[in-house]
């Protein structure tokens, strides 16, 4: 290595509420080339079970 250190960028979310919130953060993380996104809490896991994608169900 040439003596330079390479930095890493990680984002942390505390108890995010909805899958849409997570999706927005993931898109932004990709745009800014973040290395990792972490989350804690139970709200997202609960919300993801009740989130329905109407297009996946075949209705429009």
PDB file of N, CA, C and O in Angstrom:
ATOM      1  N   UNK A   1       0.843  -1.180   0.000  1.00  0.00           N
ATOM      2  CA  UNK A   1       0.000   0.000   0.000  1.00  0.00           C
ATOM      3  C   UNK A   1       0.884   1.238   0.000  1.00  0.00           C
ATOM      4  O   UNK A   1       2.040   1.159   0.415  1.00  0.00           O
ATOM      5  N   UNK A   2       0.387   2.350  -0.442  1.00  0.00           N
ATOM      6  CA  UNK A   2       1.177   3.562  -0.579  1.00  0.00           C
ATOM      7  C   UNK A   2       1.066   4.500   0.625  1.00  0.00           C
ATOM      8  O   UNK A   2       1.368   5.688   0.508  1.00  0.00           O
ATOM      9  N   UNK A   3       0.645   3.992   1.761  1.00  0.00           N
ATOM     10  CA  UNK A   3       0.548   4.814   2.963  1.00  0.00           C
ATOM     11  C   UNK A   3      -0.777   5.536   3.124  1.00  0.00           C
ATOM     12  O   UNK A   3      -1.007   6.169   4.155  1.00  0.00           O
ATOM     13  N   UNK A   4      -1.640   5.460   2.150  1.00  0.00           N
ATOM     14  CA  UNK A   4      -2.957   6.100   2.255  1.00  0.00           C
ATOM     15  C   UNK A   4      -3.943   5.104   2.856  1.00  0.00           C
ATOM     16  O   UNK A   4      -3.910   3.912   2.547  1.00  0.00           O
ATOM     17  N   UNK A   5      -4.807   5.605   3.707  1.00  0.00           N
ATOM     18  CA  UNK A   5      -5.850   4.743   4.268  1.00  0.00           C
ATOM     19  C   UNK A   5      -7.133   4.936   3.471  1.00  0.00           C
ATOM     20  O   UNK A   5      -7.454   6.040   3.030  1.00  0.00           O
ATOM     21  N   UNK A   6      -7.836   3.868   3.304  1.00  0.00           N
ATOM     22  CA  UNK A   6      -9.106   3.933   2.579  1.00  0.00           C
ATOM     23  C   UNK A   6     -10.236   3.989   3.598  1.00  0.00           C
ATOM     24  O   UNK A   6     -10.319   3.148   4.494  1.00  0.00           O
ATOM     25  N   UNK A   7     -11.096   4.974   3.458  1.00  0.00           N
ATOM     26  CA  UNK A   7     -12.192   5.099   4.409  1.00  0.00           C
ATOM     27  C   UNK A   7     -13.404   4.299   3.942  1.00  0.00           C
ATOM     28  O   UNK A   7     -13.576   4.035   2.752  1.00  0.00           O
ATOM     29  N   UNK A   8     -14.225   3.927   4.892  1.00  0.00           N
ATOM     30  CA  UNK A   8     -15.467   3.200   4.649  1.00  0.00           C
ATOM     31  C   UNK A   8     -16.622   4.051   5.157  1.00  0.00           C
ATOM     32  O   UNK A   8     -16.492   4.768   6.149  1.00  0.00           O
ATOM     33  N   UNK A   9     -17.747   3.964   4.467  1.00  0.00           N
ATOM     34  CA  UNK A   9     -18.940   4.703   4.877  1.00  0.00           C
ATOM     35  C   UNK A   9     -20.036   3.692   5.199  1.00  0.00           C
ATOM     36  O   UNK A   9     -20.396   2.864   4.362  1.00  0.00           O
ATOM     37  N   UNK A  10     -20.557   3.769   6.412  1.00  0.00           N
ATOM     38  CA  UNK A  10     -21.667   2.918   6.844  1.00  0.00           C
ATOM     39  C   UNK A  10     -22.773   3.801   7.385  1.00  0.00           C
ATOM     40  O   UNK A  10     -22.517   4.832   8.006  1.00  0.00           O
ATOM     41  N   UNK A  11     -24.014   3.382   7.140  1.00  0.00           N
ATOM     42  CA  UNK A  11     -25.165   4.105   7.669  1.00  0.00           C
ATOM     43  C   UNK A  11     -25.860   3.218   8.690  1.00  0.00           C
ATOM     44  O   UNK A  11     -25.955   2.005   8.509  1.00  0.00           O
ATOM     45  N   UNK A  12     -26.340   3.825   9.753  1.00  0.00           N
ATOM     46  CA  UNK A  12     -27.071   3.093  10.776  1.00  0.00           C
ATOM     47  C   UNK A  12     -28.447   3.700  10.980  1.00  0.00           C
ATOM     48  O   UNK A  12     -28.584   4.914  11.133  1.00  0.00           O
ATOM     49  N   UNK A  13     -29.465   2.851  10.980  1.00  0.00           N
ATOM     50  CA  UNK A  13     -30.839   3.295  11.204  1.00  0.00           C
ATOM     51  C   UNK A  13     -31.333   2.686  12.507  1.00  0.00           C
ATOM     52  O   UNK A  13     -31.196   1.483  12.731  1.00  0.00           O
ATOM     53  N   UNK A  14     -31.897   3.506  13.347  1.00  0.00           N
ATOM     54  CA  UNK A  14     -32.410   3.039  14.627  1.00  0.00           C
ATOM     55  C   UNK A  14     -33.920   2.915  14.533  1.00  0.00           C
ATOM     56  O   UNK A  14     -34.633   3.914  14.427  1.00  0.00           O
ATOM     57  N   UNK A  15     -34.399   1.686  14.571  1.00  0.00           N
ATOM     58  CA  UNK A  15     -35.819   1.379  14.573  1.00  0.00           C
ATOM     59  C   UNK A  15     -36.582   2.056  13.430  1.00  0.00           C
ATOM     60  O   UNK A  15     -37.549   2.775  13.685  1.00  0.00           O
ATOM     61  N   UNK A  16     -36.163   1.840  12.161  1.00  0.00           N
ATOM     62  CA  UNK A  16     -36.891   2.456  11.052  1.00  0.00           C
ATOM     63  C   UNK A  16     -38.314   1.919  10.973  1.00  0.00           C
ATOM     64  O   UNK A  16     -38.572   0.774  11.344  1.00  0.00           O
ATOM     65  N   UNK A  17     -39.238   2.749  10.490  1.00  0.00           N
ATOM     66  CA  UNK A  17     -40.651   2.400  10.585  1.00  0.00           C
ATOM     67  C   UNK A  17     -41.189   1.590   9.412  1.00  0.00           C
ATOM     68  O   UNK A  17     -41.911   0.617   9.629  1.00  0.00           O
ATOM     69  N   UNK A  18     -40.862   1.959   8.185  1.00  0.00           N
ATOM     70  CA  UNK A  18     -41.520   1.315   7.046  1.00  0.00           C
ATOM     71  C   UNK A  18     -40.520   0.800   6.020  1.00  0.00           C
ATOM     72  O   UNK A  18     -39.389   1.281   5.955  1.00  0.00           O
ATOM     73  N   UNK A  19     -40.934  -0.175   5.219  1.00  0.00           N
ATOM     74  CA  UNK A  19     -40.075  -0.644   4.131  1.00  0.00           C
ATOM     75  C   UNK A  19     -39.736   0.477   3.142  1.00  0.00           C
ATOM     76  O   UNK A  19     -38.655   0.478   2.554  1.00  0.00           O
ATOM     77  N   UNK A  20     -40.654   1.429   2.957  1.00  0.00           N
ATOM     78  CA  UNK A  20     -40.375   2.557   2.065  1.00  0.00           C
ATOM     79  C   UNK A  20     -39.212   3.395   2.590  1.00  0.00           C
ATOM     80  O   UNK A  20     -38.379   3.857   1.811  1.00  0.00           O
ATOM     81  N   UNK A  21     -39.152   3.591   3.901  1.00  0.00           N
ATOM     82  CA  UNK A  21     -38.037   4.334   4.491  1.00  0.00           C
ATOM     83  C   UNK A  21     -36.717   3.615   4.230  1.00  0.00           C
ATOM     84  O   UNK A  21     -35.722   4.241   3.864  1.00  0.00           O
ATOM     85  N   UNK A  22     -36.717   2.307   4.419  1.00  0.00           N
ATOM     86  CA  UNK A  22     -35.505   1.522   4.185  1.00  0.00           C
ATOM     87  C   UNK A  22     -35.113   1.609   2.708  1.00  0.00           C
ATOM     88  O   UNK A  22     -33.937   1.773   2.386  1.00  0.00           O
ATOM     89  N   UNK A  23     -36.096   1.501   1.813  1.00  0.00           N
ATOM     90  CA  UNK A  23     -35.817   1.576   0.387  1.00  0.00           C
ATOM     91  C   UNK A  23     -35.200   2.903  -0.015  1.00  0.00           C
ATOM     92  O   UNK A  23     -34.268   2.940  -0.818  1.00  0.00           O
ATOM     93  N   UNK A  24     -35.713   3.990   0.539  1.00  0.00           N
ATOM     94  CA  UNK A  24     -35.166   5.313   0.225  1.00  0.00           C
ATOM     95  C   UNK A  24     -33.720   5.427   0.695  1.00  0.00           C
ATOM     96  O   UNK A  24     -32.873   5.976  -0.010  1.00  0.00           O
ATOM     97  N   UNK A  25     -33.443   4.909   1.880  1.00  0.00           N
ATOM     98  CA  UNK A  25     -32.076   4.952   2.403  1.00  0.00           C
ATOM     99  C   UNK A  25     -31.151   4.079   1.557  1.00  0.00           C
ATOM    100  O   UNK A  25     -30.015   4.463   1.283  1.00  0.00           O
ATOM    101  N   UNK A  26     -31.634   2.902   1.141  1.00  0.00           N
ATOM    102  CA  UNK A  26     -30.815   2.015   0.322  1.00  0.00           C
ATOM    103  C   UNK A  26     -30.497   2.659  -1.032  1.00  0.00           C
ATOM    104  O   UNK A  26     -29.373   2.546  -1.523  1.00  0.00           O
ATOM    105  N   UNK A  27     -31.472   3.327  -1.630  1.00  0.00           N
ATOM    106  CA  UNK A  27     -31.215   4.010  -2.904  1.00  0.00           C
ATOM    107  C   UNK A  27     -30.197   5.130  -2.728  1.00  0.00           C
ATOM    108  O   UNK A  27     -29.283   5.276  -3.540  1.00  0.00           O
ATOM    109  N   UNK A  28     -30.349   5.915  -1.678  1.00  0.00           N
ATOM    110  CA  UNK A  28     -29.399   6.995  -1.422  1.00  0.00           C
ATOM    111  C   UNK A  28     -28.008   6.433  -1.129  1.00  0.00           C
ATOM    112  O   UNK A  28     -27.003   6.981  -1.583  1.00  0.00           O
ATOM    113  N   UNK A  29     -27.954   5.338  -0.368  1.00  0.00           N
ATOM    114  CA  UNK A  29     -26.661   4.717  -0.052  1.00  0.00           C
ATOM    115  C   UNK A  29     -25.970   4.262  -1.336  1.00  0.00           C
ATOM    116  O   UNK A  29     -24.756   4.409  -1.475  1.00  0.00           O
ATOM    117  N   UNK A  30     -26.740   3.713  -2.268  1.00  0.00           N
ATOM    118  CA  UNK A  30     -26.165   3.302  -3.540  1.00  0.00           C
ATOM    119  C   UNK A  30     -25.642   4.479  -4.346  1.00  0.00           C
ATOM    120  O   UNK A  30     -24.578   4.395  -4.960  1.00  0.00           O
ATOM    121  N   UNK A  31     -26.395   5.582  -4.346  1.00  0.00           N
ATOM    122  CA  UNK A  31     -25.973   6.776  -5.079  1.00  0.00           C
ATOM    123  C   UNK A  31     -24.675   7.354  -4.533  1.00  0.00           C
ATOM    124  O   UNK A  31     -23.840   7.853  -5.287  1.00  0.00           O
ATOM    125  N   UNK A  32     -24.515   7.281  -3.217  1.00  0.00           N
ATOM    126  CA  UNK A  32     -23.325   7.843  -2.582  1.00  0.00           C
ATOM    127  C   UNK A  32     -22.259   6.792  -2.305  1.00  0.00           C
ATOM    128  O   UNK A  32     -21.282   7.069  -1.609  1.00  0.00           O
ATOM    129  N   UNK A  33     -22.439   5.584  -2.845  1.00  0.00           N
ATOM    130  CA  UNK A  33     -21.482   4.491  -2.742  1.00  0.00           C
ATOM    131  C   UNK A  33     -21.124   4.141  -1.297  1.00  0.00           C
ATOM    132  O   UNK A  33     -19.959   3.908  -0.975  1.00  0.00           O
ATOM    133  N   UNK A  34     -22.137   4.107  -0.435  1.00  0.00           N
ATOM    134  CA  UNK A  34     -21.921   3.680   0.952  1.00  0.00           C
ATOM    135  C   UNK A  34     -21.541   2.201   0.953  1.00  0.00           C
ATOM    136  O   UNK A  34     -21.984   1.439   0.094  1.00  0.00           O
ATOM    137  N   UNK A  35     -20.727   1.806   1.913  1.00  0.00           N
ATOM    138  CA  UNK A  35     -20.269   0.420   1.991  1.00  0.00           C
ATOM    139  C   UNK A  35     -21.263  -0.497   2.689  1.00  0.00           C
ATOM    140  O   UNK A  35     -21.305  -1.693   2.400  1.00  0.00           O
ATOM    141  N   UNK A  36     -22.066   0.042   3.605  1.00  0.00           N
ATOM    142  CA  UNK A  36     -22.986  -0.811   4.359  1.00  0.00           C
ATOM    143  C   UNK A  36     -24.126   0.019   4.939  1.00  0.00           C
ATOM    144  O   UNK A  36     -23.978   1.210   5.215  1.00  0.00           O
ATOM    145  N   UNK A  37     -25.268  -0.645   5.117  1.00  0.00           N
ATOM    146  CA  UNK A  37     -26.411  -0.055   5.811  1.00  0.00           C
ATOM    147  C   UNK A  37     -26.855  -1.065   6.862  1.00  0.00           C
ATOM    148  O   UNK A  37     -27.108  -2.228   6.548  1.00  0.00           O
ATOM    149  N   UNK A  38     -26.947  -0.619   8.100  1.00  0.00           N
ATOM    150  CA  UNK A  38     -27.370  -1.467   9.207  1.00  0.00           C
ATOM    151  C   UNK A  38     -28.637  -0.893   9.822  1.00  0.00           C
ATOM    152  O   UNK A  38     -28.854   0.318   9.782  1.00  0.00           O
ATOM    153  N   UNK A  39     -29.472  -1.752  10.389  1.00  0.00           N
ATOM    154  CA  UNK A  39     -30.622  -1.241  11.124  1.00  0.00           C
ATOM    155  C   UNK A  39     -30.857  -2.091  12.360  1.00  0.00           C
ATOM    156  O   UNK A  39     -30.481  -3.262  12.414  1.00  0.00           O
ATOM    157  N   UNK A  40     -31.485  -1.477  13.346  1.00  0.00           N
ATOM    158  CA  UNK A  40     -31.830  -2.169  14.585  1.00  0.00           C
ATOM    159  C   UNK A  40     -33.312  -1.954  14.852  1.00  0.00           C
ATOM    160  O   UNK A  40     -33.940  -1.085  14.247  1.00  0.00           O
ATOM    161  N   UNK A  41     -33.854  -2.731  15.741  1.00  0.00           N
ATOM    162  CA  UNK A  41     -35.243  -2.555  16.144  1.00  0.00           C
ATOM    163  C   UNK A  41     -36.150  -3.588  15.500  1.00  0.00           C
ATOM    164  O   UNK A  41     -35.711  -4.425  14.711  1.00  0.00           O
ATOM    165  N   UNK A  42     -37.434  -3.508  15.859  1.00  0.00           N
ATOM    166  CA  UNK A  42     -38.417  -4.481  15.394  1.00  0.00           C
ATOM    167  C   UNK A  42     -39.477  -3.881  14.484  1.00  0.00           C
ATOM    168  O   UNK A  42     -40.229  -4.625  13.855  1.00  0.00           O
ATOM    169  N   UNK A  43     -39.559  -2.573  14.397  1.00  0.00           N
ATOM    170  CA  UNK A  43     -40.640  -1.953  13.629  1.00  0.00           C
ATOM    171  C   UNK A  43     -40.592  -2.341  12.161  1.00  0.00           C
ATOM    172  O   UNK A  43     -41.640  -2.619  11.579  1.00  0.00           O
ATOM    173  N   UNK A  44     -39.416  -2.371  11.535  1.00  0.00           N
ATOM    174  CA  UNK A  44     -39.330  -2.711  10.115  1.00  0.00           C
ATOM    175  C   UNK A  44     -39.770  -4.151   9.875  1.00  0.00           C
ATOM    176  O   UNK A  44     -40.537  -4.416   8.949  1.00  0.00           O
ATOM    177  N   UNK A  45     -39.299  -5.074  10.689  1.00  0.00           N
ATOM    178  CA  UNK A  45     -39.671  -6.486  10.511  1.00  0.00           C
ATOM    179  C   UNK A  45     -41.188  -6.664  10.584  1.00  0.00           C
ATOM    180  O   UNK A  45     -41.772  -7.412   9.800  1.00  0.00           O
ATOM    181  N   UNK A  46     -41.821  -5.965  11.539  1.00  0.00           N
ATOM    182  CA  UNK A  46     -43.291  -6.049  11.657  1.00  0.00           C
ATOM    183  C   UNK A  46     -43.966  -5.432  10.444  1.00  0.00           C
ATOM    184  O   UNK A  46     -44.908  -6.009   9.901  1.00  0.00           O
ATOM    185  N   UNK A  47     -43.494  -4.257  10.008  1.00  0.00           N
ATOM    186  CA  UNK A  47     -44.115  -3.556   8.881  1.00  0.00           C
ATOM    187  C   UNK A  47     -43.948  -4.344   7.587  1.00  0.00           C
ATOM    188  O   UNK A  47     -44.863  -4.368   6.764  1.00  0.00           O
ATOM    189  N   UNK A  48     -42.809  -4.984   7.392  1.00  0.00           N
ATOM    190  CA  UNK A  48     -42.550  -5.718   6.152  1.00  0.00           C
ATOM    191  C   UNK A  48     -43.533  -6.870   5.978  1.00  0.00           C
ATOM    192  O   UNK A  48     -43.881  -7.213   4.848  1.00  0.00           O
ATOM    193  N   UNK A  49     -43.985  -7.468   7.066  1.00  0.00           N
ATOM    194  CA  UNK A  49     -44.955  -8.566   6.973  1.00  0.00           C
ATOM    195  C   UNK A  49     -46.306  -8.086   6.454  1.00  0.00           C
ATOM    196  O   UNK A  49     -47.032  -8.846   5.813  1.00  0.00           O
ATOM    197  N   UNK A  50     -46.647  -6.817   6.734  1.00  0.00           N
ATOM    198  CA  UNK A  50     -47.946  -6.288   6.349  1.00  0.00           C
ATOM    199  C   UNK A  50     -47.894  -5.437   5.082  1.00  0.00           C
ATOM    200  O   UNK A  50     -48.932  -4.978   4.607  1.00  0.00           O
ATOM    201  N   UNK A  51     -46.706  -5.223   4.534  1.00  0.00           N
ATOM    202  CA  UNK A  51     -46.559  -4.433   3.321  1.00  0.00           C
ATOM    203  C   UNK A  51     -46.910  -5.304   2.118  1.00  0.00           C
ATOM    204  O   UNK A  51     -46.337  -6.378   1.936  1.00  0.00           O
ATOM    205  N   UNK A  52     -47.855  -4.839   1.298  1.00  0.00           N
ATOM    206  CA  UNK A  52     -48.208  -5.596   0.109  1.00  0.00           C
ATOM    207  C   UNK A  52     -47.843  -4.785  -1.124  1.00  0.00           C
ATOM    208  O   UNK A  52     -48.011  -3.566  -1.152  1.00  0.00           O
ATOM    209  N   UNK A  53     -47.351  -5.460  -2.120  1.00  0.00           N
ATOM    210  CA  UNK A  53     -47.053  -4.845  -3.387  1.00  0.00           C
ATOM    211  C   UNK A  53     -48.176  -5.202  -4.341  1.00  0.00           C
ATOM    212  O   UNK A  53     -48.257  -6.340  -4.803  1.00  0.00           O
ATOM    213  N   UNK A  54     -49.040  -4.249  -4.640  1.00  0.00           N
ATOM    214  CA  UNK A  54     -50.217  -4.537  -5.455  1.00  0.00           C
ATOM    215  C   UNK A  54     -49.857  -5.044  -6.840  1.00  0.00           C
ATOM    216  O   UNK A  54     -50.593  -5.851  -7.408  1.00  0.00           O
ATOM    217  N   UNK A  55     -48.743  -4.589  -7.395  1.00  0.00           N
ATOM    218  CA  UNK A  55     -48.339  -5.072  -8.720  1.00  0.00           C
ATOM    219  C   UNK A  55     -47.967  -6.550  -8.656  1.00  0.00           C
ATOM    220  O   UNK A  55     -48.228  -7.298  -9.598  1.00  0.00           O
ATOM    221  N   UNK A  56     -47.371  -6.966  -7.572  1.00  0.00           N
ATOM    222  CA  UNK A  56     -47.008  -8.374  -7.437  1.00  0.00           C
ATOM    223  C   UNK A  56     -48.262  -9.245  -7.301  1.00  0.00           C
ATOM    224  O   UNK A  56     -48.249 -10.420  -7.667  1.00  0.00           O
ATOM    225  N   UNK A  57     -49.337  -8.666  -6.777  1.00  0.00           N
ATOM    226  CA  UNK A  57     -50.575  -9.416  -6.612  1.00  0.00           C
ATOM    227  C   UNK A  57     -51.395  -9.476  -7.903  1.00  0.00           C
ATOM    228  O   UNK A  57     -52.381 -10.210  -7.976  1.00  0.00           O
ATOM    229  N   UNK A  58     -50.996  -8.713  -8.914  1.00  0.00           N
ATOM    230  CA  UNK A  58     -51.690  -8.757 -10.188  1.00  0.00           C
ATOM    231  C   UNK A  58     -52.797  -7.731 -10.337  1.00  0.00           C
ATOM    232  O   UNK A  58     -53.455  -7.708 -11.377  1.00  0.00           O
ATOM    233  N   UNK A  59     -53.034  -6.883  -9.351  1.00  0.00           N
ATOM    234  CA  UNK A  59     -54.072  -5.852  -9.487  1.00  0.00           C
ATOM    235  C   UNK A  59     -53.401  -4.517  -9.811  1.00  0.00           C
ATOM    236  O   UNK A  59     -52.250  -4.280  -9.444  1.00  0.00           O
ATOM    237  N   UNK A  60     -54.128  -3.667 -10.492  1.00  0.00           N
ATOM    238  CA  UNK A  60     -53.557  -2.365 -10.846  1.00  0.00           C
ATOM    239  C   UNK A  60     -54.478  -1.259 -10.449  1.00  0.00           C
ATOM    240  O   UNK A  60     -54.167  -0.088 -10.666  1.00  0.00           O
TER     241      UNK A  60
END
